[in-house]
Amino acid sequence: MTGNQSDLRTGLPTQTVLKDGKPYHEPVRLIVLVEAPVAFAQRSVGNLVKIKALLGGGWVRVIIMDPEDDYRAYVLEDGAFHLQERTETPDRQTLLEEIA
């Protein structure tokens, strides 16, 4: 980047994952875990243009844990939140380990 508010320079993504044409680390995306009712999260994502662009572009992975639905996990995929099925109700620590 040039300065504190500039765009990334051309070629930078390739430079950060390749060395001599070979990958030297795996690129990863940010995972955001939100504890909120899924309906509220859906409205919030739909109303915020910048957030919608980040999520729609696959830059951030979002997981909603709905306290009103026994902390079931909903994962944002293809523009919608989908319930992540599980066979038992784990405690919070176990759930965090499952989705990490």
C-alpha positions as CSV (number, residue, x, y, z in Angstrom):
1,M,0.0,0.0,0.0
2,T,1.0,3.6,-0.4
3,G,0.0,5.6,2.5
4,N,-2.6,4.7,5.1
5,Q,-5.7,5.0,2.9
6,S,-4.6,3.7,-0.5
7,D,-5.5,0.7,-2.6
8,L,-3.3,-2.4,-2.7
9,R,-0.6,-2.3,-5.4
10,T,-1.0,-4.4,-8.5
11,G,0.4,-7.9,-8.0
12,L,0.5,-7.7,-4.3
13,P,-1.8,-10.7,-3.6
14,T,0.5,-12.9,-5.7
15,Q,3.6,-11.5,-4.0
16,T,2.2,-12.4,-0.6
17,V,1.6,-16.1,-1.3
18,L,4.2,-17.0,-3.8
19,K,8.0,-17.1,-3.6
20,D,9.9,-18.0,-6.7
21,G,6.6,-19.1,-8.2
22,K,5.8,-21.6,-5.4
23,P,3.3,-21.1,-2.6
24,Y,4.9,-20.6,0.8
25,H,1.8,-20.1,2.9
26,E,-1.9,-20.8,2.5
27,P,-4.0,-17.6,2.1
28,V,-6.9,-17.5,4.6
29,R,-10.0,-15.5,5.1
30,L,-11.3,-13.8,8.2
31,I,-14.0,-15.7,10.1
32,V,-16.5,-13.6,12.0
33,L,-18.6,-15.1,14.8
34,V,-21.7,-13.1,15.7
35,E,-24.0,-13.9,18.6
36,A,-27.3,-12.5,17.5
37,P,-30.7,-13.5,16.3
38,V,-30.3,-14.7,12.7
39,A,-33.2,-12.5,11.4
40,F,-31.4,-9.4,12.9
41,A,-28.1,-10.4,11.3
42,Q,-29.8,-10.8,7.9
43,R,-31.4,-7.4,8.0
44,S,-28.1,-5.8,9.2
45,V,-26.1,-7.4,6.4
46,G,-28.6,-6.4,3.8
47,N,-28.7,-2.7,4.9
48,L,-24.9,-2.1,5.0
49,V,-23.5,-1.6,1.5
50,K,-19.8,-2.0,2.4
51,I,-20.4,-5.0,4.6
52,K,-22.5,-6.6,1.9
53,A,-19.7,-6.1,-0.6
54,L,-17.1,-7.8,1.7
55,L,-19.4,-10.7,2.4
56,G,-20.6,-11.1,-1.2
57,G,-17.0,-11.1,-2.4
58,G,-16.0,-13.9,-0.2
59,W,-13.5,-11.8,1.8
60,V,-15.1,-12.6,5.1
61,R,-16.8,-15.8,6.4
62,V,-19.7,-15.1,8.8
63,I,-21.2,-17.5,11.3
64,I,-24.2,-16.5,13.3
65,M,-25.0,-18.1,16.7
66,D,-28.6,-17.5,17.4
67,P,-29.3,-17.2,21.2
68,E,-33.1,-17.4,20.4
69,D,-32.6,-20.7,18.6
70,D,-30.5,-22.7,21.2
71,Y,-27.3,-21.2,19.8
72,R,-27.6,-23.0,16.4
73,A,-25.0,-21.9,14.0
74,Y,-25.9,-20.3,10.7
75,V,-23.2,-19.9,8.0
76,L,-23.4,-17.3,5.3
77,E,-23.1,-19.0,1.9
78,D,-24.3,-17.9,-1.5
79,G,-25.9,-14.7,-0.1
80,A,-28.0,-16.5,2.5
81,F,-27.6,-17.9,6.0
82,H,-27.9,-21.7,6.1
83,L,-28.3,-23.8,9.3
84,Q,-25.2,-25.8,10.1
85,E,-26.6,-29.2,11.2
86,R,-25.3,-30.9,14.3
87,T,-26.4,-34.0,16.1
88,E,-26.2,-32.7,19.7
89,T,-26.2,-29.4,21.6
90,P,-22.6,-28.7,22.5
91,D,-21.4,-26.1,25.0
92,R,-19.9,-22.9,23.5
93,Q,-16.3,-24.1,23.6
94,T,-17.2,-27.3,21.7
95,L,-19.1,-25.3,19.1
96,L,-16.2,-22.9,18.6
97,E,-13.9,-25.8,18.0
98,E,-16.3,-27.4,15.5
99,I,-16.5,-24.3,13.3
100,A,-12.8,-23.2,13.6
